[in-house]
Amino acid sequence: MKQVDNKEFFKKLQKLLELSNEKGSVYLVQKQLPLADLEEEENLPRSLIFRASNGAPKGKGRISVSTIVTSDDLPQFWTEYAEILKKGTPGLLKKDKRKKKEKKDKKLS
């Protein structure tokens, strides 16, 4: 898995989403990075690791990328991350059901 900075991660994620619109899936994982000794460092801010992959077996066209986000950068990262996911998953957008409802109402009249 290739670890990159946040901007590069967003570029790779966009490519993965574009490829998945044609065929395939994208797997996303977000986890806290483990600390060596939790008891001593409970009050310290934690970093998160974000991973994205197309789920293919290793060596057979697998595309995977990861990035580490510090707690200071997290609000800005989440905003950009959410926008990229919204744009990259058009099949998950709500469909306009008004036309269907209007047709149904006309049939009942």
Order of alpha helices (4+ residues) and beta strands (2+ residues): beta-alpha-beta-beta-beta-alpha-alpha
